[in-house]
Structures are given as C-alpha cells and as structure tokens.
Amino acid sequence: METAGILATIDQAVANLEAWMAPVPANVTVAASAYVRYESKGVVLLFSAWNFPFTLLFEPLIPIIAAGNTVIVKPNEVAPASGRVATVILREVFAENEVAVVEGGVEVADLLLELPFDHIFLTGSPRVGRTVMAAPPSTWRLSRWSWAASRR
C-alpha cells in the first residue's frame, strides 16, 4: 500500500527534474539579465517515523536526493523489520557517500544530532521535535518538521 505513493513521487521527480534544475529568469531592469540557479542544501539528516515506515522515509528522501543533497537516513527503531528492509534497499541502490543509513535507538539519534548538518527533516512527535530543536544550533541551519497533532 505504501509503495504506490512512493512510486508516484519517483515518477514526479523523474518527469520534472530537468525543469527543476533549469535556471529561472529573474525580474531585473531592461538592460540586464539575471537567473536564479538552485543549489543543494548539502548534507541532510532524515529521521523517519514508525507509523508509515516506508512512506515517511522514501517520500522525503526522493526530493532530497533529486535536489542534489547527500543524506544520512535514520530509520525509526520502533519498526525494526521495516527499517532493515529500507536499509537493504538503500545500501543496494546508493553509495554510502550519497545515502548513508544509520540504525539504532535514541542514543544513536542523540549522537547524530551532535554532527553538523545543513538541513534536518523530521516526522515525529512534538516531544522528539523538542529534542531535535534542543541540539546545539551549530549542528544545523535549516530544518523542516512534521509533527504529530497530539501535544505530549
């Protein structure tokens, strides 16, 4: 069931990648010309969630890779079998310097948060979000959060 959305995201990226990579003309004076060229963010840390372990790992991963970033993926330890399957897939498809997979529990996540990242992507609870936000500001610059609706 989760694979349909993932495959659609892959198809969308393949169909649009050339357009996404193209320079976009910028509005400037008549005598000048300028273009906006998009660049990758750099190294992205991707924490996946347990409740849709493939969707919430692969759907954000696809545009992250399409944008030219390298990624460290941390599958959720609450769904270990799904995490192992995702790890096998990612290690078969990508070189470790493109997509690295780090498995483990909270202690591994805490160690990852000590490393410098250009972007952090998290789908999780507000409690986990607060933990990530408490990481030293020097370890991340820009983040995208998707938190559960409950306030725990």
CYANA upper distance limits for C-alpha pairs under 8 A (distance plus 0.5 A):
  2 GLU  CA      6 ILE  CA      7.26
  2 GLU  CA     52 PHE  CA      7.98
  2 GLU  CA     54 PHE  CA      7.07
  2 GLU  CA     55 THR  CA      6.24
  3 THR  CA      7 LEU  CA      6.49
  3 THR  CA     54 PHE  CA      8.21
  3 THR  CA     55 THR  CA      7.87
  4 ALA  CA      8 ALA  CA      6.70
  5 GLY  CA      9 THR  CA      6.70
  5 GLY  CA     55 THR  CA      7.76
  5 GLY  CA     59 GLU  CA      8.18
  6 ILE  CA     10 ILE  CA      6.81
  6 ILE  CA     55 THR  CA      6.80
  6 ILE  CA     58 PHE  CA      6.96
  6 ILE  CA     59 GLU  CA      6.15
  7 LEU  CA     11 ASP  CA      6.64
  8 ALA  CA     12 GLN  CA      6.59
  9 THR  CA     13 ALA  CA      6.70
  9 THR  CA     59 GLU  CA      6.96
  9 THR  CA     62 ILE  CA      7.62
 10 ILE  CA     14 VAL  CA      6.68
 10 ILE  CA     62 ILE  CA      7.04
 11 ASP  CA     15 ALA  CA      6.53
 12 GLN  CA     16 ASN  CA      6.54
 13 ALA  CA     17 LEU  CA      5.94
 13 ALA  CA     62 ILE  CA      7.90
 13 ALA  CA     63 PRO  CA      7.36
 13 ALA  CA     66 ALA  CA      7.34
 16 ASN  CA     20 TRP  CA      6.58
 17 LEU  CA     21 MET  CA      6.60
 17 LEU  CA     66 ALA  CA      7.52
 18 GLU  CA     22 ALA  CA      6.77
 21 MET  CA     37 ARG  CA      8.16
 21 MET  CA     38 TYR  CA      7.43
 22 ALA  CA     37 ARG  CA      7.76
 23 PRO  CA     35 TYR  CA      6.22
 23 PRO  CA     36 VAL  CA      6.02
 23 PRO  CA     37 ARG  CA      5.39
 23 PRO  CA     38 TYR  CA      7.89
 24 VAL  CA     35 TYR  CA      5.76
 24 VAL  CA     36 VAL  CA      5.54
 24 VAL  CA     37 ARG  CA      7.19
 25 PRO  CA     33 SER  CA      8.16
 25 PRO  CA     34 ALA  CA      6.55
 25 PRO  CA     35 TYR  CA      4.89
 25 PRO  CA     36 VAL  CA      6.80
 26 ALA  CA     33 SER  CA      7.90
 26 ALA  CA     34 ALA  CA      5.89
 26 ALA  CA     35 TYR  CA      5.58
 26 ALA  CA     36 VAL  CA      6.75
 27 ASN  CA     33 SER  CA      8.46
 27 ASN  CA     34 ALA  CA      7.96
 28 VAL  CA     32 ALA  CA      6.77
 28 VAL  CA     33 SER  CA      6.86
 28 VAL  CA     34 ALA  CA      7.36
 29 THR  CA     33 SER  CA      8.06
 39 GLU  CA     67 ALA  CA      7.88
 39 GLU  CA     68 GLY  CA      8.13
 40 SER  CA     67 ALA  CA      5.98
 40 SER  CA     68 GLY  CA      5.67
 40 SER  CA     69 ASN  CA      5.89
 41 LYS  CA     68 GLY  CA      8.48
 41 LYS  CA     69 ASN  CA      6.72
 41 LYS  CA    118 ASP  CA      6.54
 41 LYS  CA    119 HIS  CA      7.35
 42 GLY  CA     68 GLY  CA      8.24
 42 GLY  CA     69 ASN  CA      5.55
 42 GLY  CA     70 THR  CA      6.75
 42 GLY  CA    117 PHE  CA      8.28
 42 GLY  CA    118 ASP  CA      6.19
 42 GLY  CA    119 HIS  CA      8.10
 43 VAL  CA     69 ASN  CA      6.40
 43 VAL  CA     70 THR  CA      5.44
 43 VAL  CA     71 VAL  CA      6.17
 43 VAL  CA     72 ILE  CA      8.04
 43 VAL  CA    117 PHE  CA      6.01
 43 VAL  CA    118 ASP  CA      5.87
 43 VAL  CA    119 HIS  CA      7.18
 44 VAL  CA     64 ILE  CA      8.27
 44 VAL  CA     69 ASN  CA      7.25
 44 VAL  CA     70 THR  CA      6.71
 44 VAL  CA     71 VAL  CA      5.25
 44 VAL  CA     72 ILE  CA      6.76
 44 VAL  CA    117 PHE  CA      6.40
 44 VAL  CA    118 ASP  CA      6.43
 44 VAL  CA    119 HIS  CA      5.29
 44 VAL  CA    120 ILE  CA      6.12
 44 VAL  CA    121 PHE  CA      7.80
 45 LEU  CA     71 VAL  CA      6.35
 45 LEU  CA     72 ILE  CA      5.44
 45 LEU  CA     73 VAL  CA      6.61
 45 LEU  CA     74 LYS  CA      8.17
 45 LEU  CA    117 PHE  CA      7.07
 45 LEU  CA    119 HIS  CA      6.91
 45 LEU  CA    120 ILE  CA      5.25
 45 LEU  CA    121 PHE  CA      6.65
 46 LEU  CA     57 LEU  CA      8.07
 46 LEU  CA     61 LEU  CA      8.08
 46 LEU  CA     71 VAL  CA      7.44
 46 LEU  CA     72 ILE  CA      6.65
 46 LEU  CA     73 VAL  CA      5.32
 46 LEU  CA     74 LYS  CA      6.63
 46 LEU  CA    120 ILE  CA      6.56
 46 LEU  CA    121 PHE  CA      5.32
 46 LEU  CA    122 LEU  CA      6.64
 47 PHE  CA     57 LEU  CA      8.01
 47 PHE  CA     73 VAL  CA      6.68
 47 PHE  CA     74 LYS  CA      5.45
 47 PHE  CA     75 PRO  CA      6.78
 47 PHE  CA     76 ASN  CA      7.60
 47 PHE  CA    120 ILE  CA      8.41
 47 PHE  CA    121 PHE  CA      6.73
 47 PHE  CA    122 LEU  CA      5.45
 47 PHE  CA    123 THR  CA      7.15
 48 SER  CA     53 PRO  CA      7.14
 48 SER  CA     56 LEU  CA      6.05
 48 SER  CA     57 LEU  CA      5.46
 48 SER  CA     73 VAL  CA      8.08
 48 SER  CA     74 LYS  CA      6.84
 48 SER  CA     75 PRO  CA      5.66
 48 SER  CA     76 ASN  CA      6.05
 48 SER  CA    122 LEU  CA      7.03
 48 SER  CA    123 THR  CA      6.50
 48 SER  CA    124 GLY  CA      8.16
 49 ALA  CA     53 PRO  CA      6.25
 49 ALA  CA     56 LEU  CA      6.56
 49 ALA  CA     57 LEU  CA      7.86
 49 ALA  CA     75 PRO  CA      7.67
 49 ALA  CA     76 ASN  CA      5.90
 49 ALA  CA    122 LEU  CA      8.47
 49 ALA  CA    123 THR  CA      6.21
 49 ALA  CA    124 GLY  CA      6.36
 50 TRP  CA     76 ASN  CA      5.92
 50 TRP  CA     77 GLU  CA      7.97
 50 TRP  CA     78 VAL  CA      6.25
 50 TRP  CA     79 ALA  CA      5.93
 52 PHE  CA     56 LEU  CA      6.22
 53 PRO  CA     57 LEU  CA      6.66
 53 PRO  CA     75 PRO  CA      8.07
 53 PRO  CA     76 ASN  CA      7.83
 53 PRO  CA     79 ALA  CA      7.54
 53 PRO  CA     82 SER  CA      6.86
 53 PRO  CA     83 GLY  CA      7.75
 54 PHE  CA     58 PHE  CA      6.30
 54 PHE  CA     59 GLU  CA      8.41
 54 PHE  CA     82 SER  CA      7.79
 54 PHE  CA     86 ALA  CA      7.62
 55 THR  CA     59 GLU  CA      5.94
 56 LEU  CA     60 PRO  CA      7.24
 56 LEU  CA    123 THR  CA      7.67
 57 LEU  CA     61 LEU  CA      6.71
 57 LEU  CA     73 VAL  CA      8.43
 57 LEU  CA     75 PRO  CA      7.73
 58 PHE  CA     62 ILE  CA      6.55
 59 GLU  CA     63 PRO  CA      7.98
 60 PRO  CA     64 ILE  CA      6.84
 61 LEU  CA     65 ILE  CA      6.62
 61 LEU  CA     71 VAL  CA      8.44
 62 ILE  CA     66 ALA  CA      6.55
 63 PRO  CA     67 ALA  CA      6.45
 64 ILE  CA     68 GLY  CA      7.38
 64 ILE  CA     69 ASN  CA      6.37
 64 ILE  CA     70 THR  CA      8.36
 64 ILE  CA     71 VAL  CA      8.16
 65 ILE  CA     69 ASN  CA      5.78
 65 ILE  CA     70 THR  CA      7.20
 65 ILE  CA     71 VAL  CA      8.02
 69 ASN  CA     98 GLU  CA      8.33
 70 THR  CA     97 ASN  CA      7.60
 70 THR  CA     98 GLU  CA      5.40
 70 THR  CA     99 VAL  CA      6.45
 71 VAL  CA     98 GLU  CA      6.83
 71 VAL  CA     99 VAL  CA      5.29
 71 VAL  CA    100 ALA  CA      6.80
 72 ILE  CA     99 VAL  CA      6.29
 72 ILE  CA    100 ALA  CA      5.25
 72 ILE  CA    101 VAL  CA      6.27
 72 ILE  CA    102 VAL  CA      7.54
 73 VAL  CA     99 VAL  CA      7.57
 73 VAL  CA    100 ALA  CA      6.62
 73 VAL  CA    101 VAL  CA      5.29
 73 VAL  CA    102 VAL  CA      6.65
 74 LYS  CA    101 VAL  CA      6.56
 74 LYS  CA    102 VAL  CA      5.67
 74 LYS  CA    103 GLU  CA      6.41
 74 LYS  CA    104 GLY  CA      8.27
 74 LYS  CA    109 ALA  CA      8.01
 75 PRO  CA     83 GLY  CA      5.75
 75 PRO  CA     86 ALA  CA      8.29
 75 PRO  CA     87 THR  CA      8.49
 75 PRO  CA    101 VAL  CA      8.21
 75 PRO  CA    102 VAL  CA      7.89
 75 PRO  CA    103 GLU  CA      6.81
 76 ASN  CA     80 PRO  CA      7.63
 76 ASN  CA     83 GLY  CA      7.11
 76 ASN  CA    103 GLU  CA      8.49
 76 ASN  CA    104 GLY  CA      8.49
 76 ASN  CA    105 GLY  CA      8.19
 77 GLU  CA     83 GLY  CA      7.67
 77 GLU  CA    103 GLU  CA      7.91
 77 GLU  CA    104 GLY  CA      6.64
 77 GLU  CA    105 GLY  CA      6.05
 79 ALA  CA     83 GLY  CA      6.68
 80 PRO  CA     84 ARG  CA      6.64
 81 ALA  CA     85 VAL  CA      6.89
 82 SER  CA     86 ALA  CA      6.65
 83 GLY  CA     87 THR  CA      6.51
 83 GLY  CA    103 GLU  CA      8.25
 84 ARG  CA     88 VAL  CA      6.73
 85 VAL  CA     89 ILE  CA      6.81
 86 ALA  CA     90 LEU  CA      6.58
 87 THR  CA     91 ARG  CA      6.49
 87 THR  CA    101 VAL  CA      6.76
 88 VAL  CA     92 GLU  CA      6.60
 89 ILE  CA     93 VAL  CA      6.68
 90 LEU  CA     94 PHE  CA      6.25
 90 LEU  CA     99 VAL  CA      7.63
 90 LEU  CA    100 ALA  CA      8.47
 90 LEU  CA    101 VAL  CA      7.96
 91 ARG  CA     95 ALA  CA      7.30
 91 ARG  CA     96 GLU  CA      7.54
 91 ARG  CA     99 VAL  CA      8.29
 91 ARG  CA    100 ALA  CA      8.10
 91 ARG  CA    101 VAL  CA      8.04
 94 PHE  CA     98 GLU  CA      6.64
 94 PHE  CA     99 VAL  CA      6.38
 95 ALA  CA     99 VAL  CA      6.87
 95 ALA  CA    100 ALA  CA      8.17
 96 GLU  CA    100 ALA  CA      5.21
 96 GLU  CA    101 VAL  CA      8.30
102 VAL  CA    108 VAL  CA      8.41
103 GLU  CA    108 VAL  CA      7.96
104 GLY  CA    108 VAL  CA      5.92
104 GLY  CA    109 ALA  CA      7.97
105 GLY  CA    109 ALA  CA      7.02
106 VAL  CA    110 ASP  CA      6.59
107 GLU  CA    111 LEU  CA      6.82
108 VAL  CA    112 LEU  CA      6.70
109 ALA  CA    113 LEU  CA      6.78
110 ASP  CA    114 GLU  CA      7.31
111 LEU  CA    115 LEU  CA      7.74
113 LEU  CA    132 VAL  CA      7.55
113 LEU  CA    135 ALA  CA      6.54
113 LEU  CA    136 PRO  CA      8.48
113 LEU  CA    139 THR  CA      7.37
114 GLU  CA    135 ALA  CA      7.52
114 GLU  CA    136 PRO  CA      7.75
114 GLU  CA    139 THR  CA      6.76
115 LEU  CA    139 THR  CA      6.14
116 PRO  CA    138 SER  CA      7.26
116 PRO  CA    139 THR  CA      4.38
116 PRO  CA    140 TRP  CA      6.35
117 PHE  CA    139 THR  CA      6.08
117 PHE  CA    140 TRP  CA      5.30
117 PHE  CA    141 ARG  CA      7.66
118 ASP  CA    139 THR  CA      8.32
118 ASP  CA    140 TRP  CA      5.89
118 ASP  CA    141 ARG  CA      5.92
118 ASP  CA    142 LEU  CA      6.99
119 HIS  CA    140 TRP  CA      6.49
119 HIS  CA    141 ARG  CA      6.57
119 HIS  CA    142 LEU  CA      5.45
119 HIS  CA    143 SER  CA      5.62
119 HIS  CA    144 ARG  CA      8.18
120 ILE  CA    140 TRP  CA      7.44
120 ILE  CA    142 LEU  CA      7.28
120 ILE  CA    143 SER  CA      5.13
120 ILE  CA    144 ARG  CA      6.81
121 PHE  CA    143 SER  CA      6.45
121 PHE  CA    144 ARG  CA      5.53
121 PHE  CA    145 TRP  CA      6.57
122 LEU  CA    129 GLY  CA      7.97
122 LEU  CA    144 ARG  CA      7.04
122 LEU  CA    145 TRP  CA      5.59
122 LEU  CA    146 SER  CA      6.64
122 LEU  CA    147 TRP  CA      8.32
123 THR  CA    145 TRP  CA      6.62
123 THR  CA    146 SER  CA      5.12
123 THR  CA    147 TRP  CA      6.19
123 THR  CA    148 ALA  CA      8.27
124 GLY  CA    128 VAL  CA      6.69
124 GLY  CA    129 GLY  CA      7.22
124 GLY  CA    145 TRP  CA      8.46
124 GLY  CA    146 SER  CA      6.94
124 GLY  CA    147 TRP  CA      5.46
124 GLY  CA    148 ALA  CA      6.51
125 SER  CA    129 GLY  CA      6.72
125 SER  CA    147 TRP  CA      5.57
125 SER  CA    148 ALA  CA      5.47
125 SER  CA    149 ALA  CA      8.37
125 SER  CA    150 SER  CA      8.06
125 SER  CA    152 ARG  CA      8.18
126 PRO  CA    130 ARG  CA      6.60
126 PRO  CA    147 TRP  CA      6.15
126 PRO  CA    148 ALA  CA      7.09
126 PRO  CA    150 SER  CA      8.07
126 PRO  CA    151 ARG  CA      6.94
126 PRO  CA    152 ARG  CA      7.11
127 ARG  CA    131 THR  CA      6.95
127 ARG  CA    152 ARG  CA      6.83
128 VAL  CA    132 VAL  CA      6.79
129 GLY  CA    133 MET  CA      6.55
129 GLY  CA    145 TRP  CA      7.80
129 GLY  CA    147 TRP  CA      7.64
130 ARG  CA    134 ALA  CA      6.58
131 THR  CA    135 ALA  CA      7.35
135 ALA  CA    139 THR  CA      7.59
136 PRO  CA    140 TRP  CA      8.24
137 PRO  CA    141 ARG  CA      7.60
